[in-house]
Amino acid sequence: MSLLNTFRFALLATLALKLALAYIIPLSGDEAYFVRWAQHLDYGYYDHPPMIGWILHVMLYLGHSEVWLRLPSILVSTLIAIGIYRMLKPQDEVKATLIAMLFLLAPLNILNVLVTTDTPLILLVFLSLASLYKALQTEKLRWFLLSGVCFGLAFLSKYFAVLLGLSYLLYFLFTSKNRQKTSGFFLLFLVSIPFALINIYWNYTHCWDNILFNLYTRNEGEQASLGKFAMFIGVQIYLMTPPLIYFLFRKRAQFVQKIKREQFQIFFFVFVVPMAVFALLSFKKVVGLHWVLAFYPALYLLLFQFLERVELVKMIKFMAAFSALHLLPIMVIAFMPMETWNKHRLYNDIVYTLQPEKIIEVIRPYEEEQFLLATNSYSSAAVISYHSGSNFFVFGEGSFHARQDDILTDFKQFEGRNILTLRKSIPDMADYTPYFKRVETRPFSLRGANFYLVLGYGFNYEQYKKGVLKPIRERYYNIPAFLPHAPCYFCEKYFPGENS
């Protein structure tokens, strides 16, 4: 079999494997939450910019299955591998094929089948980089334009796209320039501005939710720690893999000379600049493994300069075995009886995720009795809403994550109604009795896991406003004085005429 045919086989084999994983792995709370975004189309959402919600909204017209909705994530690494091959093919087709295969076989590219806000970010960052690479080769403005559009769309996927813009800016400042290149970068940044303005305007009219969540709320109580930095380094060693680090270390004497080759410098900036920012951030904040994934294709493109064909073949063999080590426990766990985990502290969550239809059967009679349906967490609400087709909101303060429910739900409309709250843990009745005329609890068991229904009769909105909504306003909607804003939807809905 020729090398190119081997690559084609790898594309199909990994695609089939990812489809199988998407079928086996149950829908996560985050994924169900993004489906909820998609069901309420908007040009922004509480936690992040809207791109994944837009994509899923279109997909929902054609189906609702987990595998179908995960198709964007399944295809991303396949499309990028093809893109890497096409970008490098004019230089050396054999090395281009080997590097594309190496990327394709990396564990995170095979296992990453869950839909997240990173899904469109990863693809759009790559498309922007590929377009800019083409622009730098041809000096044609249309490629700079396309790069800028993809950059703007990446910004509407996740704010980490800002690091791509920073990489581009530093590349432009510290490399050689000519009139066409200068005009091209000016055009690139110019066409990305409208996309940023969309997000800024949404935040201006929605209490600066994205800014408050990402810069303030989620960082409360964070302390500087060398351990967090060590964790970041460990994650990068895992992602790069020790053999690759070893090969690059052997080439260290050639590093400066090869990085001066102008056509590959952009890859260096797009990988190193974000990694440097994340490294600095990691002293105070745990940098999630998924945070860096959008910038790793640039590393694989850099390998064209540093690794020879023999070394790439060795890396491919290692990567295939490394990925197999990841897949084996997943397959074993997938076919183990659920009760294997009945002593684990997360067993209730496991049953909740794997047996939602059984839970829905218990709840359905109450829905027919006109009970409003709720859970005490955003993840639980999203999962059970997805599987049941009914709307579950969040009763209580919830967490600082995923507060899109604050936009969607209006507790004023629930005055006097009966509310069922589904819980995976024993309820503290003090969280319910002040807000109803009468409250009762009905526990039930499923596959050895215990769940609880809290039935509240006659909801008292005014008491709930004082006991729950007011603390929410003070914690999550305390907009800094330096941020101008339109009337805040949460304050206008529940506290009209009052200062927030």
N, C-alpha and C positions, 0 to 999 in steps of 0.2 A: 504494500500500500504506500503510495506517495505521501510525502509530508503534508501536502495540501489536503489530500483526502483524509489523512489522519485528523487534521484540524476540523474538517467538516464533520467527521464522525464524533469528535469531541464536542462540537457545538450541539449536535443532536442528542448525544448521550447525556450531557449535563442538563440540557433542557428537559429531557424526559425525567431525569432524576429530580429536578426542582419541581416539576409538576407532581411527582409522587409525594414529595415532602409537603407540598402545599395541600395535598389531599389528606395526608396523615395528621398534620399538626392542626389542632383546633384553633379557631379564631381567638385572637388575643383581645384583651380589653381595649388596648390602644387602637387596634384595627376597627373594632366595633364603634369606637368613639369617632374615628374618621368617617365611617359610613354614616354616622349621625350628622356630621358636617355635610356630607353629600346630599342627605335628605332635606337639608335646609340651606339651599344654595345662597351664598353671600359672597361679597368680595373681601371678606376677612373673617377670622374666627378668634376666639378668646386667646388661645395659646400661641398660635403661629400664623403666618401668612397662608393664603387659601389654596395653593396649587393642588395639593392632594385631594382636597374636597371637590375641586372642579373636575379632576380626572375621574374620581369615583362617581360623581354625579352623572357623567356621560355614560359610564359603564353600567350603572344601575338600570338604564333604559333597556339593556340587553340581557341582564341576569343578576342574580343575587348570591350565587354560590361562592363559597370561600375561594375556590380555585380560580374562578373567573375574576373576582375582585382583586386577587393577588397577581394577576397576569402582568401588570406593569412592573412589579418587583421581580417576577420570574424572568422577564425579558431584559431587564436593565444590563446585567453582566454579559448576556449574550450579545446585545447590541454594541456594548463598549468593546468587547473582544474583537468583533468584526471591525469596529472603528479603528482600534489600535493596529490591526493588520493592514488596513487600507492606508493609514497614515504613514506607516513605516515601509510598506512594500516597495516604493520607488527607490529606497536606499539599499535594501537587501531583503529580498522576498523570504529567504529561508529564516533569517533572524526575526523578521516581522512575524512570521507564522509561529515561531517558537515562543516569542514574547506574548503573543495573543493567547496561545495555549496555556502558558504559565499563569496569566491573569485569570483565565477561565477556570482553572483547576484550583485556585486558592480557596481554602475552606469557607471564608466569609462570602465569597461570590456564589458558592454552591448552596450554602445554608440560608442565605439571606432571602427568604421567600415571603417574609411578612411585609405588609404594606405599612409604610411610615412616611412622615414628612421628608425623610431623607431620600425616599425613592425617586421623586422627580428631581431633587437637588443633585443627586449623583449623576444622573443622565444629563441634566442641563449644564452642569459645570463642565462635564466632558465635551459636550457639543460646543459650548462656548470656547473652550481651549482648542478643540480641533479646528474650529473656524478661524480662530486667531492665528494658529499655526499656518493655515492655508493663506491667510492674509499676509503674514510676514514673508511667505515664500513668493507670493505673486504680486504683492503690493496693490491689490485690487480692493477698492473701498467697499464693494458689496460684501466681502468676507468680514471686514471689520464691522459692518452693519449687522450681519448675521450673528457675529460673536456678541455684540452689544445686546441684541434682542434676547439671545439665550441667557446672557448674564442677568438681564432684567427679570426674565421668567424664573431664573434660579433664585433671585431675591424674593420673588413671590412664593417660593417654596419653603425657604428657611433662611434665617438671618446669617447663617454661616457663609452665605454667598458674599457677604461684605469682605471676607478674607480673600476671595477670588479677586475682587476689585482692588484690594490692597496689593495683592501679588502683581496684578497688571500695572498698577501705578509705579511700584518699585522697579519692576522690569523696565518700564519706559524711562524712568529717571536715571537708571544706572547702566543702560546699554546704549550703543550707538544710535544716532537718530538721523533721519533725513526728512524732507518736507512731506513726502507721501506717508511715511510712518507716523509723523506727528499729526497729520490730518486724520489718519485712520484711527488713532487712539482717541482723538477729540470726538470723532463720530461715534466710536464705541461707547464712550461714557455718556455722550449726549443722548443717544437713543435709549439708554437704560434708565434715564431720569423719570420718564412717565410711569414706569412700573413702580419705582420707589414712591412716587407721589400718590399712586393708588393706595399703597399701604399706609402712608402718612395720613391721608385723608380719612381712611377707615379708623385709624387710631384716634384722630382728632374728634371724630363723631362717636367713638365707642370707649370713652373714658381712658384712652391710652392703655388698653388692656394688654397688648403685646409687650409694651415697654415695661409696665409695672410688673408683669409676670416674669419676664426674662431677665430684667435687671435688678429687680427688688425682691419680690415675693419669694421666688425660688432660691434666692441666695441668702435668706435670713439665717443667721446663726452659723454661717460658714467660717471656719477657722483655718488659718495657714498651717500647713503640715508638710514636712518632708516626705511622709508616707504617701501622700497623694501624688507627689511628683514621682516617687519611685514606682507607684502603680501605673502612672502614665508611661514611663519608660518601659515597664514590663509589657504593657499592652502593645507598644510599638515593636518590641522585639518579637512578640507573638505574631503580629500582623506581617512584619517583614520576613520573619522566620530566621533562626540562627544561621542556616547554610547561606542564605542570601547575604546576611551581614558579614559572614566570613569572606565570601567572594568579593564583596565591595571593599572590605578592609584590605585585602590583598592588592587591590587596585588603587589604594590611596595615593600613591606617588603620582599617578596619572590624572588624579581628580581635577586639579586646577587647569591643567592643559586641555583636558577634554571638555570641561565645562565652559571654556572660552569659545567653543564652537557655537557661533551665534544662533544657528537654527534650532539648537536644543536648549538654549538658555531659558526660554519661557517655561519649559517643563520643570527646570530647577526652581524657579521662583514660585511656581504654582504649588509645588510640594513643600519646599523648605519654609516659606513665609508662614503659611497656616500652622505648620508643625511648631515653629518657634513661638507663635502666639499661644497655641494650646499648651506648650511646655511652660510658659510663664503663668498662664491661667491655672495650671495644674497644682501650683503651690498652695492655692486656696480652695479650688473647686475640683471635685472628681470629674475628670474628663471622660465622658462615656465613650465606649469603644466605637459606637456608630458615628460619633461626632466627626471623626477624621476620614471616613470612608470616601467622601466626595473628592478628596485630594490624592488618594492613593493611585488612581490611574496614571497620574503624572509621574509617579515613581517608576511604574512599569515602562513608560515611554523613555525615561532616562536610562533604563537598563540597556537599551540599544547601544548606548555609548560605552558602557562599561563591561558587559559580559560577552564572552565569545560563545560560539555555537555549542562547543562541548560543555561549557559551564551551564548554558541554558538547558541542555538536554538533561544534565544531572539535576538541575533545579526542578524540572518538570516531573521527573521520576519521584523526587522527594515530595513535591506538592501533591501528587496523586495519592501517595501513601498517607501523607499527613491528613488529607481530606477524608480518606477512608477511615482513619482512626476517629474522626468526628462523627461519621455517619453510622458506624457500628453501634455505639450506645443509643443513638436516636432510634434506630430500627428495633433494638432489643426492648427499649422502654415502650415503644409504640404498641408492641404486641404482648406486653405483660398485663395481667389482670389488674383492673383498677384498684381492687382491694389490697394489692401489694403495698400500697402507700397509705393504708388506713391508720398507721401510727404517726405519720408525718404531720407536722403542724399545719401544712398547707393542704391537707386532704380535702377539707371543705371546698377550697378554691378549685381543686382538681375535679371534684364531682360537679361543681357548679358549671365549670367550663365544658366538661364532657357529656353531661346529662341535662342540658337546659330544657329539653322537651318534657322531661319528667317533672321538673319544677313548674313549668308552665301549666301542666295538667292540674297541679294542686291549686294554682292561682286562678285558673280560668273561671270557676264558679263565682268567685268574688268579683271578678270583672263583670260578669253577667248581672251581678247585684248592684252595679253602678259604683263600685269602689274605684277611686282613683288609685293608680299604681305607682309605687315609688320603691327605691332602695336607699341605703344610707351611704352609697359611694358611687362615684361617677363611672368607674370601670364596670361595676356590677350592673348599673342602669343601662349602659351601652350594650353589654353582652346580651342581657335578657330582652332588651328592646329589639335587637337584631333578630334573635331567634323566634320571638313571639309575634313580631309585627305590631305590637302595641307600644304605646309611649310610656316609658317609665322615667319619672323625674327623680331628683335627689331630695330627700327630706332630711333637714339638718344642715349643718354648716358645710359638710364635705371637706375635701382637701384643697390645697392651693393649686393642684394640678387640674386641668380639664374642666374648667368652670363655664363651659359653653352653655350649660343648663341655666345659668343666671340670665342669659339672653333669651332663652327659649321659653322659660317657665314664668308664669305670673301667679303668685300665690294669692293675690287679691281675688282671683276668679274662683278660688277653692273655699271661700267662706261657707261654713255650714255643711260641707261635703264630708263624706267618709273616705278615709285614705288608708290603703294597705301598704305597709312598708316591709319589704323582703330583706332579711338579714342573714348573714352567714355566721354571726356570733350572737351570744346572749345579749339581749337589749338591756340597757339601763333605762328603766321606765321614767326616770326624771327627764329624759330627753323627749318624752312624748306626752306625759300626763298634763303638763301646763297648757297644751295646745289643743286639747279635745275635751268634750263633755265626758266622754268615757273611753277607756282604752283597755284592750285585752290582748293577750299573747297566745298564739297557737303554734307550738313547735311541731315539726315533722321531720322524719328521717328518710334518707335516701342513700342506699348503698353504704350504710354505716356512718354517713355524715349527717350532722344535725343542722337544721335550718329553722328559722323563726319568722312567723308572720305577726307583725304588730298591727292590730286593727284599731284605728282611731275613728271614733264616731263624733261628728259635729265639729269640724275644724274651726278654730278660733284664730282668724287672721291677725287681729290686733295684738294678741299675745305673742304670736309667732313673729310678728314684726319687731316687737320689743326684745324678745329673747334670742332670736336667730338672725333676722335680717339686719338689725342694727349693728351687731358685732361684725357681720360680713361686710357691711358698708365701711366700717372703721378700719378693717384689716385689708380689704382688697380693692377698695375704691377711694382711697385717700390720695388723690392726685396731687403731685408736687405743685407748689404755687407757680413755678417757672414755666409750667406747661400750659399753654392756652388750649382751651377745649370747648367744644359744643356742650350743651346740657348732657350730663351723664345718664345713660339709659337706666341704670340701676337706681340712681337717686331720684330721677324723675318718675320712675314707675312706683317706687315705694315711699319716697320722702319728698314729694313735690313741695317747693317753696321753702325747704329747709337747707341750710348750708351743709355741704358734704364734708 
